[in-house]
């Protein structure tokens, strides 16, 4: 019992020192290689704590070796720009002045719903009110709103169509059927529903509409009063 306490204490102190030396990034801000190293260290720490037959020194050496590798990779990351791209990746601009970049979303295994959710978390709801939005290489999200953003976001937009499919739940909120919106989209030059990347509508009838591979359009439905 006492031996387990001593071994665990030694591993804890070793881990504490190593993690302090590795820096102050939070898990969500870590580069991919940093997260991998952190996971490896946690596994290495468990083995000598639970297996008394394994010399404690083996576990300490393994943890210190991983730390040394971490420092080498960090040095490479800082000194060579090409290596930084390989090790850490590059930011992905997923929304620009033309609208949503579906190609960049797919490269990051994301879809339009993920982008809209990220924008909502940042406090932005109107897609046409954003100048640029991007995901950093470690996964954090940021957006640059347009100067007149408050004027563009006057009512909560809801998704009507995403990736070529109507959202039946949101259709009920509008009190309109799919045929009503499909007619409106056809009037904007859409000939196939599957080509629609996203279409949102707010309570004032403002529609954000974008087809795959095309720039977005803004048009207004003839609603006599705000619906929500």
Backbone as CSV, one residue per row, in Angstrom:
resi,resn,N_x,N_y,N_z,CA_x,CA_y,CA_z,C_x,C_y,C_z
1,UNK,0.837,-1.208,0.000,0.000,0.000,0.000,0.871,1.257,0.000
2,UNK,1.871,1.253,0.899,2.776,2.388,0.969,3.587,2.556,-0.295
3,UNK,3.965,1.398,-0.914,4.756,1.434,-2.146,3.960,2.093,-3.275
4,UNK,2.683,1.745,-3.379,1.825,2.338,-4.412,1.719,3.841,-4.202
5,UNK,1.601,4.261,-2.939,1.504,5.695,-2.633,2.761,6.428,-3.080
6,UNK,3.917,5.847,-2.759,5.199,6.480,-3.108,5.367,6.552,-4.627
7,UNK,5.073,5.437,-5.333,5.220,5.396,-6.783,4.291,6.419,-7.454
8,UNK,3.054,6.476,-6.961,2.084,7.422,-7.538,2.527,8.865,-7.306
9,UNK,3.058,9.139,-6.127,3.525,10.488,-5.803,4.668,10.909,-6.725
10,UNK,5.607,9.995,-6.930,6.755,10.293,-7.803,6.294,10.565,-9.239
11,UNK,5.379,9.731,-9.738,4.867,9.921,-11.100,4.097,11.238,-11.199
12,UNK,3.317,11.533,-10.156,2.551,12.784,-10.152,3.483,13.991,-10.229
13,UNK,4.518,13.996,-9.428,5.465,15.117,-9.424,6.158,15.243,-10.773
14,UNK,6.546,14.088,-11.334,7.202,14.093,-12.647,6.278,14.662,-13.722
15,UNK,5.032,14.203,-13.708,4.052,14.694,-14.683,3.796,16.180,-14.507
16,UNK,3.681,16.604,-13.263,3.406,18.012,-12.978,4.515,18.896,-13.548
17,UNK,5.754,18.492,-13.320,6.898,19.269,-13.814,6.911,19.288,-15.347
18,UNK,6.704,18.115,-15.959,6.737,18.018,-17.428,5.628,18.841,-18.058
19,UNK,4.405,18.752,-17.538,3.284,19.497,-18.106,3.478,21.004,-17.938
20,UNK,4.084,21.421,-16.831,4.376,22.858,-16.652,5.413,23.311,-17.664
21,UNK,6.391,22.470,-17.943,7.432,22.820,-18.910,6.894,22.866,-20.342
22,UNK,5.862,22.079,-20.604,5.306,22.010,-21.959,4.497,23.248,-22.322
23,UNK,4.088,24.057,-21.355,3.365,25.283,-21.673,1.988,25.323,-21.062
24,UNK,1.239,26.379,-21.411,-0.035,26.659,-20.763,-1.246,26.520,-21.679
25,UNK,-1.102,25.875,-22.813,-2.240,25.725,-23.716,-3.316,24.867,-23.078
26,UNK,-4.576,25.206,-23.331,-5.681,24.353,-22.940,-5.823,23.244,-23.973
27,UNK,-6.553,22.181,-23.621,-6.701,21.045,-24.527,-7.241,21.481,-25.881
28,UNK,-8.245,22.380,-25.880,-8.852,22.811,-27.132,-7.963,23.687,-27.982
29,UNK,-6.848,24.188,-27.415,-5.940,25.058,-28.142,-4.670,24.335,-28.570
30,UNK,-4.562,23.055,-28.256,-3.355,22.307,-28.587,-3.272,22.007,-30.075
31,UNK,-2.039,22.015,-30.574,-1.801,21.536,-31.925,-1.940,20.015,-31.914
32,UNK,-2.193,19.399,-33.067,-2.402,17.938,-33.097,-1.280,17.144,-32.439
33,UNK,-0.022,17.514,-32.713,1.087,16.752,-32.127,1.155,16.925,-30.615
34,UNK,0.739,18.082,-30.122,0.745,18.306,-28.670,-0.313,17.459,-27.977
35,UNK,-1.464,17.330,-28.601,-2.519,16.500,-28.024,-2.105,15.036,-27.998
36,UNK,-1.460,14.578,-29.077,-0.979,13.191,-29.143,0.033,12.926,-28.028
37,UNK,0.978,13.850,-27.851,1.996,13.694,-26.813,1.366,13.671,-25.423
38,UNK,0.377,14.526,-25.198,-0.304,14.559,-23.894,-0.997,13.233,-23.599
39,UNK,-1.652,12.666,-24.631,-2.327,11.380,-24.452,-1.329,10.260,-24.169
40,UNK,-0.189,10.291,-24.858,0.838,9.265,-24.647,1.377,9.345,-23.224
41,UNK,1.638,10.553,-22.764,2.169,10.741,-21.413,1.198,10.206,-20.360
42,UNK,-0.103,10.462,-20.571,-1.090,9.976,-19.602,-1.093,8.449,-19.541
43,UNK,-0.917,7.801,-20.687,-0.869,6.335,-20.717,0.398,5.822,-20.041
44,UNK,1.518,6.490,-20.331,2.786,6.069,-19.730,2.755,6.212,-18.213
45,UNK,2.034,7.194,-17.709,1.971,7.428,-16.270,1.178,6.334,-15.570
46,UNK,0.173,5.793,-16.248,-0.688,4.781,-15.619,0.034,3.457,-15.393
47,UNK,0.925,3.107,-16.321,1.571,1.790,-16.263,2.405,1.602,-15.002
48,UNK,3.380,2.482,-14.705,4.181,2.257,-13.479,3.394,2.445,-12.187
49,UNK,2.302,3.202,-12.228,1.501,3.385,-11.010,0.712,2.133,-10.667
50,UNK,0.290,1.388,-11.693,-0.564,0.225,-11.459,0.195,-1.097,-11.443
51,UNK,1.391,-1.123,-12.032,2.156,-2.368,-12.133,3.421,-2.259,-11.278
52,UNK,3.376,-2.867,-10.096,4.522,-2.801,-9.178,5.720,-3.608,-9.674
53,UNK,5.508,-4.543,-10.591,6.618,-5.357,-11.100,7.504,-4.570,-12.064
54,UNK,7.003,-3.457,-12.550,7.760,-2.630,-13.493,8.575,-1.597,-12.723
55,UNK,9.878,-1.541,-12.960,10.700,-0.547,-12.261,10.168,0.867,-12.497
56,UNK,10.060,1.627,-11.421,9.513,2.983,-11.507,10.339,3.860,-12.445
57,UNK,11.641,3.609,-12.482,12.538,4.413,-13.306,12.160,4.324,-14.785
58,UNK,11.657,3.155,-15.210,11.251,2.983,-16.605,10.160,3.995,-16.977
59,UNK,9.192,4.138,-16.088,8.099,5.073,-16.363,8.578,6.515,-16.409
60,UNK,9.470,6.868,-15.473,9.995,8.237,-15.433,10.793,8.535,-16.693
61,UNK,11.635,7.596,-17.103,12.453,7.786,-18.306,11.568,7.918,-19.549
62,UNK,10.523,7.095,-19.620,9.624,7.154,-20.773,8.941,8.515,-20.869
63,UNK,8.486,9.036,-19.721,7.818,10.348,-19.701,8.796,11.447,-20.101
64,UNK,10.007,11.397,-19.585,11.011,12.401,-19.915,11.416,12.319,-21.394
65,UNK,11.433,11.110,-21.933,11.755,10.932,-23.359,10.694,11.582,-24.242
66,UNK,9.414,11.364,-23.868,8.326,11.996,-24.630,8.429,13.517,-24.531
67,UNK,8.787,14.018,-23.353,8.965,15.470,-23.201,10.086,15.986,-24.101
68,UNK,11.188,15.228,-24.164,12.307,15.616,-25.023,11.875,15.656,-26.485
69,UNK,11.090,14.665,-26.908,10.580,14.641,-28.279,9.663,15.836,-28.543
70,UNK,8.880,16.173,-27.515,7.994,17.345,-27.630,8.808,18.613,-27.869
71,UNK,9.911,18.775,-27.144,10.750,19.959,-27.297,11.396,20.008,-28.681
72,UNK,11.787,18.860,-29.199,12.396,18.800,-30.532,11.388,19.203,-31.597
73,UNK,10.157,18.660,-31.476,9.112,18.994,-32.443,8.757,20.482,-32.361
74,UNK,8.697,21.025,-31.149,8.409,22.458,-30.981,9.489,23.314,-31.626
75,UNK,10.740,22.896,-31.496,11.859,23.626,-32.097,11.737,23.619,-33.622
76,UNK,11.419,22.459,-34.172,11.217,22.354,-35.623,10.043,23.222,-36.062
77,UNK,8.998,23.197,-35.257,7.787,23.976,-35.555,8.082,25.477,-35.592
78,UNK,8.978,25.932,-34.727,9.308,27.349,-34.639,10.310,27.799,-35.699
79,UNK,11.221,26.924,-36.075,12.335,27.314,-36.940,12.026,27.214,-38.435
80,UNK,11.192,26.240,-38.828,10.961,26.035,-40.263,9.477,26.184,-40.598
81,UNK,9.165,27.152,-41.454,7.776,27.450,-41.793,7.084,26.267,-42.474
82,UNK,7.834,25.577,-43.359,7.255,24.424,-44.056,6.861,23.327,-43.087
83,UNK,7.698,23.122,-42.078,7.417,22.091,-41.075,6.196,22.485,-40.244
84,UNK,6.032,23.777,-39.987,4.892,24.245,-39.206,3.583,23.886,-39.884
85,UNK,3.561,24.031,-41.208,2.350,23.677,-41.961,2.051,22.191,-41.865
86,UNK,3.098,21.374,-41.957,2.928,19.922,-41.895,2.493,19.477,-40.498
87,UNK,3.142,20.023,-39.483,2.880,19.605,-38.110,1.579,20.170,-37.543
88,UNK,1.299,21.435,-37.857,0.177,22.109,-37.219,-0.984,22.403,-38.154
89,UNK,-0.757,22.330,-39.453,-1.815,22.649,-40.400,-1.928,24.153,-40.603
90,UNK,-2.938,24.589,-41.345,-3.154,26.004,-41.619,-4.609,26.376,-41.322
91,UNK,-4.882,27.659,-41.049,-6.267,28.090,-40.830,-7.103,27.869,-42.083
92,UNK,-8.380,27.587,-41.906,-9.290,27.369,-43.030,-10.359,28.456,-43.020
93,UNK,-10.375,29.284,-44.063,-11.400,30.319,-44.195,-12.652,29.655,-44.773
94,UNK,-13.665,29.512,-43.958,-14.864,28.768,-44.354,-16.016,29.676,-44.781
95,UNK,-15.861,30.979,-44.558,-16.869,31.939,-45.006,-16.151,33.215,-45.421
96,UNK,-16.428,33.660,-46.645,-15.786,34.872,-47.148,-16.829,35.783,-47.786
97,UNK,-16.386,36.767,-48.564,-17.304,37.749,-49.141,-18.271,37.124,-50.149
98,UNK,-17.914,35.967,-50.684,-18.803,35.279,-51.629,-19.805,34.370,-50.930
99,UNK,-19.546,34.101,-49.651,-20.426,33.213,-48.897,-19.675,32.055,-48.281
100,UNK,-20.353,30.958,-48.076,-19.770,29.780,-47.436,-18.886,29.022,-48.420
101,UNK,-17.696,28.652,-47.978,-16.783,27.855,-48.797,-16.971,26.388,-48.422
102,UNK,-17.787,25.701,-49.187,-18.118,24.308,-48.894,-16.893,23.398,-48.997
103,UNK,-15.971,23.742,-49.884,-14.760,22.933,-50.059,-13.913,22.925,-48.792
104,UNK,-13.744,24.109,-48.189,-12.972,24.204,-46.954,-13.666,23.493,-45.799
105,UNK,-14.984,23.552,-45.775,-15.722,22.837,-44.727,-15.467,21.334,-44.827
106,UNK,-15.543,20.803,-46.048,-15.348,19.367,-46.239,-13.938,18.938,-45.884
107,UNK,-12.946,19.792,-46.164,-11.559,19.467,-45.830,-11.384,19.277,-44.326
108,UNK,-12.230,19.958,-43.559,-12.154,19.874,-42.103,-13.221,18.966,-41.503
109,UNK,-13.849,18.157,-42.376,-14.906,17.225,-41.942,-16.042,17.953,-41.226
110,UNK,-16.427,19.116,-41.766,-17.509,19.914,-41.216,-18.581,20.121,-42.271
111,UNK,-19.764,20.531,-41.831,-20.819,20.888,-42.774,-21.384,22.254,-42.405
112,UNK,-22.387,22.698,-43.145,-22.959,24.026,-42.926,-23.549,24.151,-41.527
113,UNK,-24.154,23.092,-41.034,-24.744,23.129,-39.687,-23.685,23.388,-38.621
114,UNK,-22.501,22.795,-38.792,-21.403,23.031,-37.852,-20.971,24.491,-37.880
115,UNK,-20.893,25.063,-39.085,-20.504,26.463,-39.220,-21.527,27.387,-38.552
116,UNK,-22.796,27.136,-38.819,-23.854,27.966,-38.232,-23.836,27.865,-36.709
117,UNK,-23.596,26.658,-36.197,-23.518,26.475,-34.747,-22.343,27.255,-34.153
118,UNK,-21.198,27.236,-34.838,-20.025,27.977,-34.379,-20.294,29.477,-34.366
119,UNK,-20.995,29.963,-35.396,-21.339,31.383,-35.463,-22.280,31.770,-34.319
120,UNK,-23.249,30.913,-34.047,-24.200,31.206,-32.964,-23.488,31.296,-31.618
121,UNK,-22.515,30.423,-31.406,-21.761,30.443,-30.152,-21.024,31.773,-29.997
122,UNK,-20.570,32.323,-31.114,-19.874,33.612,-31.094,-20.840,34.788,-31.033
123,UNK,-22.143,34.506,-31.130,-23.136,35.573,-31.040,-23.585,36.137,-32.375
124,UNK,-23.287,35.411,-33.477,-23.667,35.862,-34.812,-24.704,34.906,-35.407
125,UNK,-25.740,35.477,-36.008,-26.823,34.652,-36.529,-27.073,34.871,-38.022
126,UNK,-26.816,36.074,-38.526,-27.059,36.373,-39.936,-25.808,36.080,-40.761
127,UNK,-25.905,35.114,-41.656,-24.755,34.725,-42.467,-24.254,35.874,-43.342
128,UNK,-25.170,36.696,-43.829,-24.765,37.801,-44.703,-24.140,38.953,-43.923
129,UNK,-24.124,38.859,-42.610,-23.524,39.896,-41.782,-22.075,39.616,-41.430
130,UNK,-21.530,38.505,-41.939,-20.157,38.114,-41.627,-19.249,38.327,-42.833
131,UNK,-18.147,39.033,-42.597,-17.161,39.290,-43.656,-16.312,38.041,-43.895
132,UNK,-15.757,37.523,-42.804,-14.932,36.314,-42.872,-15.150,35.473,-41.618
133,UNK,-15.019,34.165,-41.767,-15.044,33.247,-40.629,-14.029,32.150,-40.900
134,UNK,-13.325,31.737,-39.866,-12.292,30.713,-40.083,-12.108,29.835,-38.859
135,UNK,-11.610,28.645,-39.131,-11.199,27.713,-38.081,-9.680,27.683,-38.070
136,UNK,-9.088,27.895,-36.894,-7.645,27.800,-36.755,-7.223,26.339,-36.841
137,UNK,-5.917,26.128,-36.988,-5.416,24.761,-37.159,-5.705,23.880,-35.956
138,UNK,-5.819,24.482,-34.743,-6.100,23.683,-33.550,-7.588,23.573,-33.271
139,UNK,-8.424,24.157,-34.166,-9.863,23.959,-34.051,-10.654,25.133,-33.513
140,UNK,-10.005,26.167,-32.983,-10.750,27.314,-32.485,-11.365,28.091,-33.654
141,UNK,-12.478,28.764,-33.373,-13.249,29.450,-34.415,-13.291,30.945,-34.138
142,UNK,-13.223,31.742,-35.211,-13.350,33.189,-35.075,-14.046,33.752,-36.306
143,UNK,-14.723,34.884,-36.111,-15.466,35.501,-37.213,-15.309,37.007,-37.162
144,UNK,-15.301,37.623,-38.357,-15.209,39.073,-38.488,-16.529,39.588,-39.057
145,UNK,-17.327,40.283,-38.253,-18.613,40.789,-38.751,-18.433,42.027,-39.622
146,UNK,-19.412,42.306,-40.464,-19.399,43.513,-41.280,-19.693,44.721,-40.387
147,UNK,-19.339,45.906,-40.868,-19.509,47.119,-40.064,-20.970,47.381,-39.696
148,UNK,-21.866,47.082,-40.616,-23.297,47.332,-40.365,-24.020,46.067,-39.938
149,UNK,-23.326,45.230,-39.168,-23.877,43.926,-38.809,-25.211,44.039,-38.075
150,UNK,-25.327,44.996,-37.178,-26.565,45.129,-36.389,-27.773,45.384,-37.289
151,UNK,-27.557,46.115,-38.380,-28.649,46.392,-39.305,-29.040,45.152,-40.109
152,UNK,-28.075,44.275,-40.329,-28.331,43.068,-41.120,-28.981,41.966,-40.281
153,UNK,-28.769,42.009,-38.980,-29.342,40.996,-38.092,-30.468,41.630,-37.279
154,UNK,-31.636,41.694,-37.859,-32.794,42.303,-37.182,-33.768,41.263,-36.667
155,UNK,-33.629,40.034,-37.145,-34.512,38.953,-36.720,-33.742,37.645,-36.792
156,UNK,-34.144,36.678,-36.003,-33.428,35.402,-35.952,-33.630,34.592,-37.233
157,UNK,-32.549,34.293,-37.973,-32.683,33.442,-39.164,-32.757,31.971,-38.762
158,UNK,-33.547,31.215,-39.485,-33.597,29.769,-39.281,-33.311,29.080,-40.606
159,UNK,-32.736,27.896,-40.519,-32.343,27.156,-41.724,-33.562,26.472,-42.336
160,UNK,-33.803,26.751,-43.610,-34.899,26.126,-44.345,-34.395,24.952,-45.176
161,UNK,-33.266,25.167,-45.838,-32.660,24.107,-46.650,-31.180,24.039,-46.331
162,UNK,-30.675,22.849,-46.154,-29.242,22.650,-45.997,-28.828,21.390,-46.725
163,UNK,-27.784,21.537,-47.532,-27.258,20.418,-48.320,-28.353,19.733,-49.137
164,UNK,-29.220,20.534,-49.750,-30.228,20.007,-50.672,-31.445,19.382,-50.016
165,UNK,-31.656,19.609,-48.713,-32.799,19.004,-48.023,-33.525,20.043,-47.178
166,UNK,-34.850,19.982,-47.207,-35.650,20.883,-46.388,-35.623,20.439,-44.928
167,UNK,-35.611,21.423,-44.039,-35.700,21.156,-42.607,-37.172,21.231,-42.219
168,UNK,-37.814,20.078,-42.034,-39.254,20.021,-41.780,-39.647,20.716,-40.475
169,UNK,-38.788,20.608,-39.467,-39.079,21.238,-38.188,-39.139,22.757,-38.331
170,UNK,-38.190,23.328,-39.057,-38.158,24.778,-39.239,-39.246,25.261,-40.193
171,UNK,-39.656,24.408,-41.106,-40.763,24.781,-41.990,-42.032,25.039,-41.175
172,UNK,-42.241,24.235,-40.135,-43.420,24.420,-39.284,-43.379,25.765,-38.570
173,UNK,-42.172,26.210,-38.214,-42.040,27.494,-37.535,-42.486,28.637,-38.446
174,UNK,-42.157,28.525,-39.726,-42.510,29.593,-40.669,-43.998,29.588,-41.024
175,UNK,-44.638,28.451,-40.858,-46.040,28.348,-41.255,-46.212,28.202,-42.754
176,UNK,-45.109,27.964,-43.453,-45.133,27.774,-44.907,-44.701,26.344,-45.224
177,UNK,-45.100,25.870,-46.409,-44.688,24.523,-46.792,-43.463,24.574,-47.706
178,UNK,-42.915,23.394,-48.002,-41.714,23.310,-48.834,-41.955,23.881,-50.226
179,UNK,-43.163,23.685,-50.749,-43.484,24.184,-52.085,-43.369,25.700,-52.175
180,UNK,-43.761,26.392,-51.106,-43.692,27.858,-51.077,-42.246,28.326,-51.228
181,UNK,-41.338,27.723,-50.463,-39.936,28.125,-50.526,-39.265,27.641,-51.805
182,UNK,-39.670,26.478,-52.287,-39.079,25.970,-53.522,-39.413,26.886,-54.701
183,UNK,-40.619,27.398,-54.708,-41.014,28.346,-55.757,-40.162,29.610,-55.678
184,UNK,-39.901,30.072,-54.440,-39.082,31.269,-54.252,-37.642,31.036,-54.713
185,UNK,-37.106,29.859,-54.442,-35.734,29.541,-54.848,-35.630,29.393,-56.365
186,UNK,-36.652,28.828,-56.960,-36.672,28.723,-58.426,-36.657,30.111,-59.057
187,UNK,-37.317,31.049,-58.411,-37.333,32.416,-58.911,-35.962,33.078,-58.861
188,UNK,-35.042,32.484,-58.099,-33.669,32.995,-58.002,-32.705,32.196,-58.869
189,UNK,-33.265,31.368,-59.762,-32.428,30.643,-60.713,-32.018,29.254,-60.292
190,UNK,-32.643,28.709,-59.248,-32.311,27.350,-58.801,-33.187,26.347,-59.539
191,UNK,-32.561,25.360,-60.181,-33.338,24.378,-60.936,-33.352,22.996,-60.295
192,UNK,-32.487,22.776,-59.279,-32.450,21.494,-58.577,-32.224,21.737,-57.083
193,UNK,-33.034,21.101,-56.277,-32.925,21.287,-54.831,-31.578,20.797,-54.306
194,UNK,-31.041,19.754,-54.905,-29.782,19.188,-54.418,-28.602,20.138,-54.611
195,UNK,-28.776,21.167,-55.428,-27.724,22.154,-55.641,-27.678,23.208,-54.539
196,UNK,-28.711,23.240,-53.705,-28.785,24.257,-52.651,-27.854,23.886,-51.499
197,UNK,-26.880,24.745,-51.248,-25.978,24.527,-50.114,-26.686,24.910,-48.818
198,UNK,-27.295,26.089,-48.819,-28.037,26.531,-47.639,-29.018,27.627,-48.023
199,UNK,-30.132,27.644,-47.338,-31.108,28.725,-47.453,-31.683,28.973,-46.070
200,UNK,-31.577,30.215,-45.616,-32.142,30.586,-44.321,-33.156,31.709,-44.532
201,UNK,-34.076,31.842,-43.607,-35.047,32.928,-43.663,-35.260,33.470,-42.251
202,UNK,-35.365,34.800,-42.127,-35.636,35.368,-40.808,-37.098,35.797,-40.718
203,UNK,-37.479,36.325,-39.576,-38.877,36.675,-39.345,-39.400,37.790,-40.228
204,UNK,-38.481,38.557,-40.821,-38.879,39.641,-41.717,-38.991,39.188,-43.172
205,UNK,-38.677,37.910,-43.422,-38.764,37.390,-44.777,-37.487,37.518,-45.578
206,UNK,-36.387,37.933,-44.937,-35.103,38.021,-45.644,-34.504,36.619,-45.794
207,UNK,-34.149,36.263,-47.023,-33.622,34.932,-47.319,-32.154,35.024,-47.718
208,UNK,-31.331,34.225,-47.058,-29.945,34.027,-47.459,-29.924,32.731,-48.250
209,UNK,-29.499,32.809,-49.515,-29.584,31.658,-50.406,-28.250,31.467,-51.127
210,UNK,-27.719,30.248,-51.054,-26.464,29.958,-51.745,-26.499,28.559,-52.341
211,UNK,-26.156,28.495,-53.628,-26.028,27.208,-54.296,-24.577,26.745,-54.222
212,UNK,-24.356,25.453,-54.315,-23.009,24.898,-54.231,-22.142,25.444,-55.356
213,UNK,-20.958,25.926,-54.978,-20.027,26.463,-55.959,-20.379,27.841,-56.475
214,UNK,-21.314,28.519,-55.845,-21.770,29.830,-56.303,-21.760,30.826,-55.147
215,UNK,-21.843,32.126,-55.475,-21.910,33.159,-54.448,-23.327,33.218,-53.877
216,UNK,-23.435,33.742,-52.670,-24.739,33.805,-52.027,-25.584,34.944,-52.592
217,UNK,-26.880,34.842,-52.390,-27.829,35.876,-52.793,-28.715,36.222,-51.601
218,UNK,-29.153,37.461,-51.563,-30.115,37.907,-50.563,-31.364,38.388,-51.281
219,UNK,-32.520,37.865,-50.895,-33.776,38.372,-51.434,-34.830,38.340,-50.333
220,UNK,-35.914,39.016,-50.570,-36.951,39.147,-49.545,-38.271,38.549,-50.009
221,UNK,-38.892,37.814,-49.126,-40.220,37.272,-49.391,-41.266,38.328,-49.031
222,UNK,-42.400,38.258,-49.681,-43.452,39.261,-49.470,-44.301,38.893,-48.255
223,UNK,-43.718,39.170,-47.074,-44.447,38.935,-45.839,-44.946,40.279,-45.312
224,UNK,-46.207,40.372,-45.049,-46.807,41.638,-44.634,-46.416,42.023,-43.209
225,UNK,-46.061,41.038,-42.398,-45.664,41.321,-41.018,-44.645,40.302,-40.567
226,UNK,-43.894,40.660,-39.539,-42.882,39.756,-38.997,-43.574,38.524,-38.412
227,UNK,-43.047,37.348,-38.789,-43.690,36.102,-38.358,-43.168,35.596,-37.012
228,UNK,-41.947,36.002,-36.628,-41.421,35.615,-35.308,-40.374,36.606,-34.846
